[in-house]
Amino acid sequence: MKHIFLILAIVSQIASAKVISATYEVSYGIFQAMGIADARFEIKEDQTYSIRIEARTTGIAKLLTNNRIETYESHGSLVDGVLIPQKYIKIRRTDSKKTTKIYTFDHVNKIVWRENIQSDEWDKVKNEFYASEDVLSLFFNFKNYMKVRKDRPFYVIGGNKKDGRIDINFPRDEALIQMQEKLDIKQGDFVKVVLNDRIFSSAQGELLINLDQEGLCEKAILEDVLLFGDIVGKRIR
């Protein structure tokens, strides 16, 4: 279940507003509700921003993961309508363990520094690759890319460990009809996100996403997961 929280983060993208919050539920086959994510986005008067998502397991998943909770944060500046991250934080904790990763962006020198904190251990190293966005700022900025609707890859901190690559595709014609049927929604925008990672033994981690008129994710499906079929993320408030 190690990637369920990335799914929660992705389906919890935030629309353009000064303060907005949303809650999402993730279900998995016969297990139904496996996780809840609370998302909050805020732009302050000094044009800095913060995004915070707390994702926690529920039900049987809570028992199997020792009450696992993950928190994702992105902090930075809003420049000409685009989020420029300065820091990306990931905290993972259970009833017995807590780990923290902090990524700091040096955009001038195209370097990202990574700090790993676990119990009394701490180290700071140069990340394997540089990216101008993290996974949360990307999905906020996504409304800017929607204008062109061109299939393309993005490289972000918080993506896969190798190079952070995430592919964004816009379905058309028959592929669009099939996605609408799969999501059981016909209104709004439809996007396919390929995470390029073997999430739950799916081949590439292919995620189908429906966005409402404000750019807020209403529903997402991770297809063809090992044994149980699809993982479904849906906004509940």
Buried (B, 14 or more C-beta within 10 A) or exposed (E): BEBBBBBBBBBBBBBBEEEBBBEBBBBBBEBEBBBBBBBBBBBEEEEBBBBBBBBBBBEBBBEEBEBBBBBBBBBBBBEEEBBBBBBBBBBBBBEEEEBBBBBBBEEEEEEBBBBEBEEEEEEEEEBEBBBBBBBBBBBBBBBEBBEEEEEEBBBBBBBBEEEBBBBBBBBEEEEBEEBBEBBEBEEBBBBBBBBBBEBBEBEBBBBBBBBBEEBBBBBBBBBBBEEEBBBBBBBEE
